[in-house]
Amino acid sequence: MKYLGLISIIFLAGCQSTPTFCEREPDSNLCNQKTYQYTTDQALEEFESRKSNKAFALGQTSDGWEFYGYGEGYNSTHKAKKVALEACQSRLDKHGVEGKCELIR
């Protein structure tokens, strides 16, 4: 039992978070906040004010439309990422446009 805490520390030390799309592809247009539409900028401002376990996904279409989704306040960042991607993709699908959402925050 006394080693349970040590095992937890070793396990957590070995975990690496999955990098966001913008950490992997920083030069992508999807990561250039200067090109974002006003509504996306506003959503990002609101998102940044949230506390923890959060994620923001963004998708852009070839004709310039942007779709986003975010998750926040979940028990884990993994869950927030899943919710953000699902919300973003749901918006893309709802409007019947081709595109792919990526986690940018």
C-alpha positions as CSV (number, residue, x, y, z in Angstrom):
1,M,0.0,0.0,0.0
2,K,2.8,2.4,0.8
3,Y,4.1,2.0,-2.8
4,L,0.8,3.0,-4.4
5,G,1.6,6.7,-4.2
6,L,5.0,6.2,-5.7
7,I,3.6,4.2,-8.6
8,S,1.1,7.0,-9.2
9,I,3.9,9.6,-9.4
10,I,5.9,7.4,-11.8
11,F,2.9,6.8,-14.0
12,L,1.9,10.5,-14.1
13,A,5.5,11.6,-14.8
14,G,5.6,9.3,-17.9
15,C,2.3,10.7,-19.3
16,Q,2.6,13.3,-22.0
17,S,-0.3,15.3,-23.2
18,T,-1.2,15.1,-26.9
19,P,-0.1,18.3,-28.7
20,T,-2.7,20.4,-30.3
21,F,-2.9,20.9,-34.0
22,C,-1.3,24.3,-33.6
23,E,1.6,22.9,-31.6
24,R,2.2,20.4,-34.4
25,E,1.5,22.8,-37.3
26,P,2.1,26.3,-36.1
27,D,2.3,27.8,-39.6
28,S,-1.1,26.5,-40.7
29,N,-3.7,29.1,-41.6
30,L,-5.9,27.4,-39.0
31,C,-3.5,28.6,-36.3
32,N,-3.2,32.2,-37.5
33,Q,-5.5,34.2,-35.2
34,K,-5.2,37.3,-37.3
35,T,-7.3,35.6,-40.0
36,Y,-10.1,34.5,-37.7
37,Q,-13.6,35.8,-38.1
38,Y,-15.1,38.1,-35.5
39,T,-17.3,35.4,-33.9
40,T,-14.4,33.0,-33.6
41,D,-12.3,35.8,-31.9
42,Q,-15.2,36.4,-29.5
43,A,-15.6,32.7,-28.7
44,L,-11.8,32.4,-28.1
45,E,-11.9,35.4,-25.7
46,E,-14.7,33.7,-23.7
47,F,-12.9,30.4,-23.9
48,E,-9.6,31.9,-22.5
49,S,-11.4,33.2,-19.4
50,R,-12.5,29.6,-18.5
51,K,-10.7,27.9,-15.6
52,S,-9.4,24.4,-16.4
53,N,-9.9,21.1,-18.3
54,K,-10.8,22.9,-21.5
55,A,-10.3,22.5,-25.2
56,F,-11.1,24.5,-28.3
57,A,-11.6,23.0,-31.8
58,L,-11.8,25.0,-35.1
59,G,-12.6,24.0,-38.6
60,Q,-12.3,26.2,-41.7
61,T,-13.9,25.6,-45.1
62,S,-12.2,26.3,-48.4
63,D,-14.6,29.3,-48.9
64,G,-13.7,30.9,-45.6
65,W,-16.3,29.8,-43.2
66,E,-15.3,28.9,-39.7
67,F,-16.9,26.5,-37.3
68,Y,-15.8,26.0,-33.7
69,G,-16.7,24.1,-30.6
70,Y,-15.3,24.0,-27.1
71,G,-15.5,22.0,-23.9
72,E,-14.7,23.1,-20.5
73,G,-15.1,22.2,-16.9
74,Y,-14.9,18.4,-17.4
75,N,-13.2,15.9,-15.1
76,S,-10.3,15.6,-17.6
77,T,-8.8,17.5,-20.5
78,H,-9.3,14.4,-22.6
79,K,-13.1,14.7,-22.1
80,A,-13.0,18.4,-22.9
81,K,-11.1,17.7,-26.1
82,K,-13.6,15.0,-27.2
83,V,-16.5,17.4,-26.5
84,A,-14.9,20.3,-28.4
85,L,-14.2,18.2,-31.5
86,E,-17.7,16.7,-31.4
87,A,-19.3,20.1,-31.1
88,C,-17.2,21.6,-33.9
89,Q,-17.8,18.6,-36.2
90,S,-21.5,18.7,-35.4
91,R,-21.7,22.3,-36.6
92,L,-19.9,21.5,-39.8
93,D,-22.2,18.6,-40.5
94,K,-25.3,20.7,-39.7
95,H,-24.4,23.1,-42.4
96,G,-23.5,20.4,-44.9
97,V,-20.0,21.6,-45.6
98,E,-16.8,19.7,-46.1
99,G,-14.1,20.4,-43.5
100,K,-12.3,19.0,-40.6
101,C,-12.1,20.3,-37.0
102,E,-8.8,20.4,-35.2
103,L,-7.9,21.1,-31.6
104,I,-6.2,24.5,-31.5
105,R,-6.2,25.1,-27.8
